[in-house]
Amino acid sequence: MIDKFRKIFGSVIKALEIIYVIEGVKPATRIMVKDDEFDNIKNFLKEYKLDIIKSEFKIKKDDAGDYSDKGSKIGLNEKGYYFSYIAKTKDVAKKLKRLERFDNHVELGMALGYPRCCCEFFERNFLSESQNKNDFTLDTLRESDGYEFPSYNNIAARHFDISLLNHFPCSFNCRESIKIAEKNLGVIKKCSNEWHDIFKGILNSAVLYTENGVFLLREFKLENNKLFFNNIMASTNNELYEKLKKANFIEIIDKNSVLLCGEKIKNVGVMVFN
C-alpha cells in the first residue's frame, strides 16, 4: 500500500499522510498537489472514500538551492501547486480550507491532529521563519534540553523523505509528538515490515543540521562528547560533506557547535536520536 500510494503522491511522507487518514489515526491532512494532477488524485481518493478540496490560490514551490519548505502564492492561471485538504468528510476538508484562509495556524494545526503545544510553538515562530525557509528545526532544537532525543521525533530525516511527524514538535522531547509518532509507526508496520524497518533504521541517526545541508551520521556511537560514525546520508555535496567523509568522528562542544578535524564549526544544530 505504501509503495502504491508513493507512486501516486510522489513521496513516502505524503503517501503515509493519506494512509494515516484512511486508518483513522489522523483526522485530516493538507498536502501540496500539482495543479494538473488534482483531478486524477481526486478520483483515486474516491476509492478510499476520502474527500479532497483545493485552495483558492496556487503555490510556486521554492526549489532553488538546498531543501526549503518555502513557497509563494501565484495566480490561478499560472502553473503551480494547490494546497489540498483531505478528510473522510467534505465538512472537515472545508474547515481546514477556512482556517487556512484566515491564517488561523493554531486551530488549523489542531484540526490536522497536531498537539496544541506544537501548534502554539509554530505560531510563535511563524513570523520569523516565514521570511526565511519555513524550517523550524533549529527553533525546535533551541527549545530542547541537551542534544540527545527520542528517535520518534527525528524530523531532520524528512529531508530524505522519512518522518513519523508532519509537524514541527515544540521540543524534541515533546511527549505528545512521541505518541503521534508511535501510532504512525504502528500503521507503517501494519502496511509493511520492510518500511517499518527502514524508518526505524534511518530515524536512529545523529544529525548535523546546517543552513547549507543536512547530514545524517549513521551507525554511530557516542562516547562522552565524541560521536563516531560509519556512514553518512547527505542532502547536498559540499565542502562540509567532504570533510565528514574523511573523518570518522566529530567532537560535540554543545548542541550548536562541533569540532571536525580540529576545526570549530559553529551555528549548526547537533541532534543525536536514539
N, C-alpha and C positions, 0 to 999 in steps of 0.2 A: 504493500500500500504506500509506503514512504517513497519508494522509487517511482511508482506510478504518478504520485502527486508531484514529485520533484520535476518530472518531465513537463508537467502542465504549468507549474508555477515558477520554475526556473531556479529554485533553491531549496535546500533541505529545510531551512528555518521557516520559509513561507509555507512549504508543504505541511510541516508539523503544526503551524498555527491553525490551518484548516482542520487537520485531523483532531486537534485538541477540542475544537468546537463540536465536531461530529461526535466525539467520545464523551462530551459533556463536562470536561474538566476546565473549560474556558467558556465564558458566556457569549463572547463575540470576538471578532478580530478586525483589524484595519490594516490592509496591505496596499502597496502600490501596484497597479496593473497597467500595462501598456494600453494606450487607447485602442489600438487595432486588435487587441486580444480580449477586450472586455466581453464582447458578446459570446465568444467561444467559452470563456470561463464561466459566464452566467449559465450557459446551457449545461456545462459539465457539473456545476454545483447543484443543479436541479435533481440530478441522480441521487444526491445525498440529502435532499430536502432542506437545502440551505438557500436563504435569500441573500442577494447582493444588490446594493445600490451604489452609485458612484457620486463623487463630489461634483459640485457645480463649477469647478475650476480644474485646470491641469497643472502638473508639476514637471519642470525640467530638472532632472537629476544632475547634480554637480559631480561628474565622474572624473574631473581633472585631478591629476596628482594622486596622492595617497588616499586611502579609504576615507570617505566622507558620507555622513548621513544627511548632508545638506542639499536642499533643492530650492528652486524659486518658482513662484506662481507665473503661469503664462496664459495666454488667451486660449479659448476653446478651439479656435481654428488652427492652432499650432500643434505639432507632433509632440507628444509627451506621455505622461502617466496620469491616471486618475487615482485619487485615494478611493479605495473601495471598502465598504463596510459590509461585513458578512456575519450573519447570525441565523438562528433557526427560525426567527420570525422577522417579518418586514418592519414591525414596530420597533424592535430593538435596533435594527440597522438604521432606521430613520433617526432614532435617538442619538446614535453615535454621530451621524452627519450633522444634526442640530447642535450638539455640544461642540463639535469642531468649528462650526460656522461662527460660534460666539467665543471661540478661544477659551473655553472652559476646560483647562488642562486637567485639573484635579478630578472633576466629575467624569470627564472622558476616560481618564486612566482607570478610574474605579469601575466604570461601565465595561471596560475591557478586562476586568478581573485583577487589576494590579492592586497591591496594598496601598492604603491611604498614605502611610508614611513615605512611600516611594513616590506617589503622585505629588505630595507636598514638596518633597525634595526636588522633583523635576520643575515644579512651578517656581521654587526659589531661585533656581539656576538658569531658568529658561532665557531670560533677557540677555545674559552674557553669552551663553552658548549658542543662541540663535544667530548671533552676529559672528560666530566662528564656524565650527564644523558640526554643530548639533551633537557633539560627542561628550557625554557626561561622565566618562570612565574615570578621569582624573579627579573629578568632583566627588565621585563615589569614594575613591581612594583617600581623598582629603578627610572625609567624614568617618574613615575606618581606622581602628586602632591597630598599629603594627603593620606587618606585610604578609602574614600567614592567614589564609582564609579557607573556608569550605569550598570544594571544587564545584558544588552545585551552583554557586553564584559567579562562576567564571564567565563574565560577559565579554572579556577580551577575545575569546575564541570565536566570537561572531564574525570577526574579520576573515575567518576560514570556514564560514557557513556552519558553525557549530555553536549552539547555545541552548540551554534549557529555559532561558528567560527571554522575553521580548520587551522587557522594560529595564531601565537602569535602577538597580537597588539603591536605597538610601545609604547603605553601607554594605561592605562585602560580608558582614556578619548578620545581615538582616534575616531574622528568623522567618518572617512571613514570606520572603522571597524563596528561602530554602524549601518551605512547604510546597510552594507552587512548583519549584524545580523537581522535587521528589515525585509529585503527581505526574508531571510531564514525562519524567524518565520512566515511570511505570507504563505510560501509554506507549512509549517507544519500544519498551521490552515486549509489550503485548503484540506490537506490529512486527518487530524484527529483532531477534537476538543479535544479529550482526551489527545493526545500527546502534543497539544498546551498548555493545562492547566498544564500538568506535567512539561514541560520546563519552563513555566512562574514561577511556584512554586519553583522549585529547584534552578533556576538561582537567585532568590531573596533570597540570603543567605549571612551570614557573613562567612568569611573563615579564618581559622588559618592554614597556609601553612608552613610545616617543611620538612626537609630532610628525616624524618622518618615517615611521614604520613601527610595526608591532611584531614582536619576536616571542614565539612560544619555545621555551627551553625544555626539551623533552628528556625523559629517562634521567631525571635529576635526583640529586642527593644534597641535602642541606646539612652542612657540618659547621656549627656555630654560625658565623656570618659568611662562610664560603659556600657558594652554590655551584656544584659540579653538574655537568650535563653532557649527554652523548649525542644529541640530535637537536636540530633547530627547524622550526617552521617559521618562515618569514613572509610578511605581507609585501615586502619590497626588497630589491637587491641594491644595497648601498654600502657605503664605507663601513658603517657600524656592523652590518651583516658580515662583511668580510673579516672584520676583527673578531667577531664572535666565533666564526668558523675556525679561526686559528687558535682560539683559546679553548680550554675545556672547563673553565670555571670563571665566575665573577665574584668579587667581594662586595657584599651588601653593606653600605655605610648606613643608610636609612631607606625609607620607602620612596625617596625621591632622588637618590644618588648611589652610584656604584663605582667600584674600581675595576677597570678592564685593561689587562696587560699593563698595569701600573698607572693608567690614565684615569683621572677622576671625571666621571660623566654625570652632570647634574641635570636637573629639570626633567627627569624621567619618572616613570611610575614602575615600581617593583612590586609584584604580586606573586606569592607562592601559594598555589591552590592544591590542597591535599584532599 
